[in-house]
Amino acid sequence: MLQINNLNLIKRGTNQILLQDFSFALNKGDKIALISEEGNGKSSLLKTIINKEAVDDYLIVTGDITTSHIVGYLPQFLENQEQSIQTYFKNYQDYEFIKYFNEFKIDIMDYNRPLNSLSGGEKIKLQIIKLLLKDPDFLLLDEPSNDLDIETLEWLESFINSFEGGILFVSHDEVLLENCANGIIHIEQLIKKTKPKHSIHKLDYKSYVLKRQELYDRNMMIASKQREDYKEKMEKYTQILQKVHHAQSTITRQDPSTGRLLKKKMRSVISTGKRFEREKEDFLEIPDQEESIIAKFEASVNVPQGKTLLDLKLDKLTIGNKVLSNDIELLIKGPTKIGIIGQNGSGKSTLLRIIKDNIISDSVGYMPQNYQETLDMNLDAVSFIHPYQDKTLIRKFLGAMKFTHQEMESPIGNLSGGQQAKILFLKMVYDKNDVLVLDEPTRNFSPLSNPEIRKALKEFNGCIISVSHDRKYLKEVCDKVLNLDKNGLVSVLK
């Protein structure tokens, strides 16, 4: 068992409480998904469990974490990618890790290849192999599903489900959450990120989302009804109180009997008012939860039906001297939504940049996989979206995306990847782009925000050309899905 007791995580400098009085036990067979909006401390919690000193420069940590078992940790980012595969496994004999290469279907013959030459899926598999070589009882996985093609995602799901020990993992992939998680830890920041909240549920992801919404709706209905009834009672009470006051102010001294009756009536009315106030103290609180982000494109932004936006023909798609694909043809007309899939390393991002540069439109919004291609990391969010326009309106947009005032004014480089994704998304909404070129648009949004992002993109009246491995996005948003392989682009059934 991995046991956590009364853990508190507090940001140094701002004193924002990310986690308060958190207690939890990870047991054998647990597959617990850790979910929250961006910047709420998921990665920090995993790092803290592994090594409190690793977060000491930016977090104040109190509480106890104990385990007598081996815990393996897969970080969100792989460091030292210039080193070779052989160096990465330098503490192990070849036969120890090569057996996993065969089991995980990794076809790498040259162990002197640097890690940065591998696909996203190959990197994840190598990291997991290195963890397994330590024979861990528990695994902590931080965003293992990022940058994986669909085939590797399905492999990852199989690995998580078959691992006999306990796993605590972070993922934004809703299908993976639905297929793997048998428990949910939800971390929230309420009241403009001033009140931390966490909840632990022994439920699968679909059941948790449904239960959460049902509980919220039921409590909201009860709380609203209590307040409506109270308002109605108080209106009647006020009317009666005013009538008695008026009667008392107009009665003469020559009618003492009526005066005594009015005093008695006034005591009764006041007593009723106090009873109403006591009842109010027992009202169910208005339910508070960290709502998903609000994002919507204007309906007036559109592309005329049949308008040619792209007529691309490539004999070869290359990176350096390496040919990735041949005979690529892509004709796009009108307000269509296209999703491009393919194995890691097939050249999807490279193709998407070429597509962006050849779009026939003056209003193209671009979200790259590496946000630094587009974002100025030294600017704050308001200035990046538009430095010369009404900042009040931009702040309203950012507020709807759950940015605090401090985060709006912070340099973009200090924000999380999810917050940077929100800024790029808002920029496209604000600029009213009629063509969107998106590389993994949903990869950094939380699983509770992704449905809103998909809804906004589905209702978008312009054209979308995207690369994605998000299976819900491909199904719900895209009209057509194309697979990129060495022979070009081929349409696949959704």
Helices and strands as residue ranges (DSSP letters): E 2-11, E 17-26, E 31-36, H 42-50, G 52-55, E 59-67, E 71-74, H 85-88, H 94-103, G 115-117, H 120-132, E 138-142, H 150-162, E 166-170, H 174-180, E 183-190, E 195-201, H 205-250, H 256-281, E 308-319, E 322-333, E 337-341, H 348-358, E 364-367, G 371-373, H 381-385, H 391-400, H 405-409, G 412-414, H 417-431, E 435-439, H 450-459, E 463-467, H 471-476, E 480-485, E 488-492
